[in-house]
Amino acid sequence: MKVIKSVAEMAEAREQAPRPMALVPTMGALHEGHLSLVRRARSEGATVVASVFVNPTQFGPNEDLAAYPRDLERDLALLEQEGVDLVFQPSQEDIYPSGFATTVDVGALGRRLEGEFRPGHFRGVATVVCKLFTIIRPDEAYFGQKDAQQTLVIRRLNADLNLGVNVVVCPSVREADGLAMSSRNAYLGPEERRASTALFRALSAAQARFNGGERDADKLRGAMVQVLRMEPLAQREYVSVSDAETLEELARVDGPALALLAVRIGNTRLIDNVALG
């Protein structure tokens, strides 16, 4: 496994690498969810590239950029164990050199839900992913369904700018009690970790109502709210039943939809979702 730390070196490596090239973008602090993406990439790509870059532009001024978990030595050991060929680990100056001024905005899709509570977040995501796609030029790129809105933003970016990458979305990976795996789970204390199962229980309640024939979106949202109200440590930011492509809130679920939520457990902000239909 080769670790690459500059854009110029990555450009040279990509020209020599066997195709197809599969990319797994990460911010490090790897867990089984990331590794499941790496295994899928390994099964489908001749060359597997993982990027490790904590992207500052997707964090708001009062968010956890400084505290975001980092353990590069552990991350590299895990990636090597999974058979990754190249790790792109650029510096902030490489990605955002002096005078950098260009950003990517995907419109209304990036301003709903997460975009409303984290203004500018998806502009940062779209910009860094555009840069990674341009620098690495993969054939495929792999993302997790846990970050459903992010995957929609990246697909929109990829289509609108003709970047030509096959964006592959893989199922969420969960702990035995249903909590979606996330690097931020490391922030949870024991009581908060217990309380965090409320997210999946709330989503499961909505999914059960849907599977039982309920199509009124307000009633599905209400099923999630009812579960969250029973957990004292859960501070609800939003619950949503939205169109699976546009994330527009629905009155009725008559086609593919997502149930999504964002909840604070103590100081830790968690998101999750399930498909409806």
KAVENSUL-V700418 format. One record per residue. N is the residue number from 1. PSI is psi in radians with two decimals (none if undefined). Layout:
BEGIN
n=<N;N>
psi=<PSI;PSI>
END
This chain:
BEGIN
n=<1;2;3;4;5;6;7;8;9;10;11;12;13;14;15;16;17;18;19;20;21;22;23;24;25;26;27;28;29;30;31;32;33;34;35;36;37;38;39;40;41;42;43;44;45;46;47;48;49;50;51;52;53;54;55;56;57;58;59;60;61;62;63;64;65;66;67;68;69;70;71;72;73;74;75;76;77;78;79;80;81;82;83;84;85;86;87;88;89;90;91;92;93;94;95;96;97;98;99;100;101;102;103;104;105;106;107;108;109;110;111;112;113;114;115;116;117;118;119;120;121;122;123;124;125;126;127;128;129;130;131;132;133;134;135;136;137;138;139;140;141;142;143;144;145;146;147;148;149;150;151;152;153;154;155;156;157;158;159;160;161;162;163;164;165;166;167;168;169;170;171;172;173;174;175;176;177;178;179;180;181;182;183;184;185;186;187;188;189;190;191;192;193;194;195;196;197;198;199;200;201;202;203;204;205;206;207;208;209;210;211;212;213;214;215;216;217;218;219;220;221;222;223;224;225;226;227;228;229;230;231;232;233;234;235;236;237;238;239;240;241;242;243;244;245;246;247;248;249;250;251;252;253;254;255;256;257;258;259;260;261;262;263;264;265;266;267;268;269;270;271;272;273;274;275;276;277>
psi=<2.33;2.29;2.17;2.28;0.07;2.69;-0.71;-0.74;-0.62;-0.69;-0.70;-0.74;-0.65;-0.53;-0.45;-0.21;2.45;2.58;2.70;2.64;2.24;2.26;2.36;1.77;2.34;2.88;0.37;-2.82;0.91;2.55;-3.06;-0.49;-0.82;-0.78;-0.53;-0.61;-0.71;-0.72;-0.69;-0.75;-0.72;-0.62;-0.31;-0.25;2.57;-0.59;2.26;2.19;2.30;2.33;2.50;1.83;2.04;1.85;1.92;-0.46;-0.17;0.07;2.38;2.98;-0.45;0.34;-3.00;0.64;-0.87;-0.60;-0.10;2.31;2.37;2.26;1.32;-0.69;-0.78;-0.76;-0.79;-0.67;-0.73;-0.73;-0.68;-0.71;-0.56;0.07;0.40;2.45;-0.78;2.37;2.12;1.97;1.31;2.82;2.88;-0.64;-0.52;-0.71;-0.67;1.30;2.89;2.29;-0.02;2.24;-0.12;2.26;2.88;2.21;2.19;0.31;-2.59;-0.60;-0.63;-0.05;-0.11;2.83;-1.87;-0.66;-0.54;-0.71;-0.33;1.27;2.31;-0.16;-0.88;-0.37;-0.73;-0.73;-0.89;-0.67;-0.82;-0.64;-0.69;-0.74;-0.77;-0.74;-0.67;-0.69;-0.79;-0.59;1.00;2.84;-0.66;2.66;2.45;2.29;2.77;2.51;-0.33;-0.66;1.15;-0.78;-0.66;-0.73;-0.64;-0.70;-0.77;-0.67;-0.69;-0.83;-0.85;-0.73;-0.78;-0.61;0.17;0.83;-0.32;0.37;2.41;1.87;2.02;2.15;2.17;2.68;2.63;2.53;2.28;2.68;2.96;-0.51;0.14;-0.27;2.21;2.35;2.36;2.54;-0.52;-0.23;-0.41;-0.33;-0.32;2.26;3.04;-0.80;-0.65;-0.65;-0.71;-0.77;-0.46;-0.33;-0.22;-0.53;-0.89;-0.59;-0.66;-0.81;-0.69;-0.59;-0.75;-0.74;-0.68;-0.72;-0.73;-0.81;-0.42;0.01;-0.07;2.27;-0.09;2.02;-0.60;-0.66;-0.59;-0.72;-0.73;-0.62;-0.65;-0.78;-0.70;-0.74;-0.77;-0.60;-0.41;-0.12;1.88;-0.51;-0.15;2.06;1.90;2.29;-0.87;2.67;2.48;2.49;1.88;2.77;2.37;-0.20;-0.74;-0.32;0.37;2.36;2.46;2.62;-0.67;2.63;1.73;0.08;-2.96;2.29;2.89;2.43;2.16;2.67;2.75;2.27;2.44;2.24;1.82;-2.20;0.06;2.22;2.17;2.55;2.73;2.96;2.80;2.69;2.50;1.99;none>
END
